[in-house]
Amino acid sequence: EVQLVESGGGLVQPGGSLRLSCAVSGFTLRSYIMQWVRQAPGKEFEWVASITGLPGSTTYADFVKGRFTISRDNAKNTLYLQMNNLKPEDTAVYYCARGVSRGQGTQVTVSS
């Protein structure tokens, strides 16, 4: 059974940083394309970043490029999203996803 469990969200001031984690089970992380997506209140889901299987190429939405970094630890079967220089418009529930499967999400709130 595929399981995705996100953690690491919270309240942070503008300009701050957070690192989100996604612990996966039921499959081998390095064998799949993985994504982070987010949903802000009252808005549609939007794609944030992706990482391929080997060799682990990454791509980012323009609005996070240069601020966010997607990575994975194959030994821990865990996906990460390092978020720096956070902005109020980054406030959303963040989900890791494999295809149509995603976790329960973790809330990120950027506010002073």
N, C-alpha and C positions, 0 to 999 in steps of 0.2 A: 504494500500500500504506500502510495506517495504521500509524504507528509512534509510540510514546510512550516517552520515556526520562526516568526520574526521577533526581534527584541532590539532594545537600544534606543527607542524613541524617548521623547521627553520635551520639556520646555527649555528653550535656549534663547538668549538675546540675539538680536541681529548682529552679524559678524562672527557669531560663535560656531562651534563645530559639534558634530555628533557622528558616531559610527554605528550604523545599523548592522545587525547580524541576522542571518537566516540559516538555521540549522535544518538540514534536509535528511530524510531517511526514505528507504524504499527504492533508492536508485543511487547510481554513482554520479556525483556532481560533475566531474570533469568530462563526462560523456555527452552532456547536453548543453544547449544554449539556455542560459538563464538570464532573467531580466528583473529589474526593479521598475515598478510602476507606482503611480500615486493617484490619490483622489482627494481633491480639496472639497470643502463643504459646498454642496450645490453644483458641483462641476462633474464633468465626465472623467473617466480614468485617462491618465496620460502616461505614456512611456517615458522613462527616465534614462535608463542605461541597460546595455546588454553585454554579456560576455559569452563567447563561443566555447565549445568544447576545445580540445587541444587544437591549436596552441594558445587558446585563451585570448583571442582578439577582442578588443573592447570598442564600443560605440556609445555615444552620448547624445541626448537631446541638446539642442543649442542653448537652452536656458540654464543648463547645469554644466556645460563644457567649461573646463578649467577650474571648477569648484568641487565637483563630485568625482569620486574614483570608485569604480566597481572592481572587486577582486574576489578571489576564492582561496580557501585552504583545502586542498584535496584530502589531506590526511584527516582533517576534522570534518570533512563533508559539510563545510559551512561557507556561505556566500556573504560578502560584506558590501556595504556602501559607506564610504567615508565622505562625509559632507562638511565642507568648509565654507566660510564666508556666507553663512546662511542668511536668507532674506525673509521678510514676512510672507512673501508670496510662495515660499517653499512650504508653508504650513499645509499639511495634508496627512492622510493616512497612507503609509508606505507599505507596499506589498512586494515580496519576492514571488516570482512566477516561473513556472516551467510549462510552456504552452498555455493551456487553459486552466491549469492547476495553480492555485495560489494559497498563501497562508491566510491567517486571520488579520494580519496587518499590525503595524505599530504607529502610534500617533506621534507626529512631530509638530510642535508648535513653536513658531519663531515670533517672539514678541518682547517688547521692552516693558 
